[in-house]
Amino acid sequence: MKPLFTVHAGEYVVGSYIEKHFKRVHVWVPSRDTGVDLLVSDSRNRRAVSLQVKFSKDFLYTRGPEFQKHLRFCGWWTVNQKKLRTSRADLWVFVAYGLAGRPPDFVIIPPRVLWARLRSVHGSQKTFQSYLWVTKANDCWEARGLKMDDQLRITRGTFRARRRDFSRWLNKWAPLAALNQ
């Protein structure tokens, strides 16, 4: 094991969030890269959930006022399909850390579900380019490849496309709540 290591910004944000909101769990950082960035265990270290963390800066500033008025965050992630398909992590956590000083949002999703969703939207590419947008109405959409009309429907809350809807995984920490007892 190397004596010095660093965690990336997303891992720090997720670990800090978990420690603040789940007082009875332990957050662990692996000593080497195994495809798991954080391990969260119950207070007796009997049960654990492994997390793969992905971070994006906010690209909302690149969008016009009609987007900034209705969106909290526009992120961009590059996801290797093979790594996702063979992931050992229980959950993938996408960190949406905005520049406007708002609390971060998280998309917490099982890798198999994420792989199926991204594949249904983007096909069988070697690398998925994913744009997750979080609205002020607490919806989350995969927006990569959408035409401008559909992008504007997202801002108005009228867009509908089941395979692109990630709202059910937005800020849903239930798998960790079970460890917090």
C-alpha positions in Angstrom: 0.0 0.0 0.0 1.3 3.5 -0.8 1.5 5.7 2.2 0.0 8.7 0.5 -3.1 8.9 -1.6 -5.8 11.4 -2.5 -9.5 11.2 -3.0 -11.0 13.1 -5.9 -13.5 15.9 -5.4 -16.6 13.7 -6.0 -15.5 11.1 -3.5 -14.9 13.8 -0.9 -18.3 15.4 -1.5 -20.1 12.0 -1.3 -18.1 10.9 1.8 -18.8 14.2 3.6 -22.5 14.1 2.7 -22.8 10.5 4.0 -21.0 11.3 7.3 -23.3 14.4 7.8 -26.6 12.7 7.1 -26.0 9.1 8.2 -24.4 9.3 11.7 -24.3 5.6 12.3 -22.3 4.5 9.3 -18.6 4.3 8.6 -17.1 5.5 5.3 -14.0 3.7 4.0 -11.6 4.6 1.3 -9.9 1.6 -0.5 -6.2 1.5 -0.5 -6.1 0.7 -4.3 -8.3 1.1 -7.3 -10.7 -1.9 -7.5 -13.6 -0.1 -9.2 -15.0 0.8 -5.8 -14.3 4.4 -4.6 -16.0 4.3 -1.2 -17.3 1.5 1.1 -20.0 2.4 3.5 -20.7 0.0 6.4 -23.1 -0.2 9.3 -21.8 0.8 12.8 -20.8 -2.8 13.6 -19.1 -3.2 10.2 -21.3 -6.2 9.4 -23.1 -5.0 6.3 -21.7 -2.7 3.6 -22.6 -0.9 0.4 -19.9 -0.2 -2.2 -19.9 3.0 -4.3 -18.4 4.1 -7.5 -18.4 7.9 -7.6 -18.4 10.1 -10.7 -18.1 13.9 -10.5 -18.9 16.6 -13.0 -18.6 20.3 -12.9 -21.7 22.3 -13.7 -22.2 23.3 -17.3 -25.4 25.3 -16.7 -23.4 28.5 -17.1 -23.0 27.6 -20.8 -26.8 27.6 -21.3 -29.1 30.5 -21.9 -31.4 32.2 -19.4 -34.4 30.0 -20.3 -32.4 27.0 -19.0 -30.8 28.8 -16.0 -34.2 29.8 -14.8 -35.5 26.2 -14.5 -32.4 24.0 -14.1 -30.2 23.4 -11.1 -27.4 21.6 -12.8 -26.2 20.4 -16.2 -23.5 17.7 -15.9 -21.4 15.8 -18.4 -19.9 12.4 -17.6 -17.9 10.0 -19.7 -18.7 6.4 -18.8 -16.7 3.4 -20.1 -19.4 0.8 -21.1 -17.2 -2.2 -20.2 -16.3 -0.8 -16.8 -19.9 -0.1 -16.1 -21.1 -3.5 -17.3 -18.6 -5.3 -15.2 -18.7 -3.0 -12.2 -18.2 -4.6 -8.8 -19.8 -1.6 -7.0 -23.3 -1.9 -5.6 -24.2 1.6 -6.6 -22.8 4.3 -8.9 -23.1 7.9 -7.5 -23.1 10.8 -9.9 -22.3 14.0 -8.1 -24.0 17.1 -9.4 -22.1 19.9 -7.7 -23.3 23.3 -8.9 -21.4 26.5 -9.0 -24.1 28.7 -7.5 -23.5 27.5 -3.9 -26.5 25.2 -3.8 -26.2 21.9 -2.0 -25.1 19.1 -4.3 -27.5 16.6 -6.0 -26.7 12.9 -6.4 -27.9 10.3 -8.8 -27.6 7.0 -6.9 -28.2 4.1 -9.2 -27.3 0.4 -9.5 -24.8 -0.2 -12.3 -26.9 -2.8 -14.2 -29.8 -0.3 -14.3 -27.5 2.5 -15.4 -26.0 0.4 -18.1 -29.4 -0.7 -19.5 -30.6 2.9 -19.5 -27.6 4.4 -21.1 -27.5 1.6 -23.7 -31.2 2.1 -24.5 -30.5 5.8 -25.1 -27.1 5.8 -26.7 -26.7 2.4 -28.2 -23.7 0.1 -27.8 -20.9 2.6 -27.9 -17.5 1.9 -26.2 -17.9 5.1 -24.2 -21.2 6.7 -23.1 -21.3 10.5 -23.1 -24.0 11.3 -20.6 -25.6 14.7 -19.9 -27.7 14.5 -16.7 -29.7 17.6 -16.1 -31.4 18.3 -12.7 -34.4 20.6 -12.7 -35.5 22.9 -9.9 -38.7 20.8 -9.8 -36.5 17.8 -8.7 -36.5 15.9 -11.9 -33.4 14.4 -13.5 -33.1 13.7 -17.3 -30.5 12.2 -19.6 -30.3 15.1 -22.1 -27.5 14.1 -24.4 -28.6 14.0 -28.1 -32.0 15.8 -27.5 -33.2 18.4 -30.0 -33.7 21.9 -28.7 -37.5 21.5 -28.5 -37.1 18.5 -26.1 -34.4 20.4 -24.1 -36.9 23.2 -23.6 -39.6 20.7 -22.7 -37.3 19.6 -19.9 -37.2 23.2 -18.6 -41.0 23.5 -18.7 -41.6 20.1 -17.0 -43.4 18.7 -20.0 -40.8 16.4 -21.4 -41.6 12.7 -21.2 -39.3 9.8 -22.1 -39.2 6.9 -19.6 -35.8 5.7 -20.6 -34.3 9.1 -20.1 -35.9 9.8 -16.8 -33.5 9.4 -13.9 -35.7 11.2 -11.4 -36.3 8.0 -9.3 -32.6 7.9 -8.4 -32.2 11.6 -7.7 -31.0 12.0 -4.1 -32.4 8.6 -3.1 -30.1 7.3 -0.4 -32.4 4.5 0.8 -29.7 1.8 0.4 -27.6 3.6 2.9 -30.5 4.4 5.3 -30.7 0.6 5.9 -27.2 0.7 7.2 -27.9 3.7 9.5 -29.9 1.8 12.1 
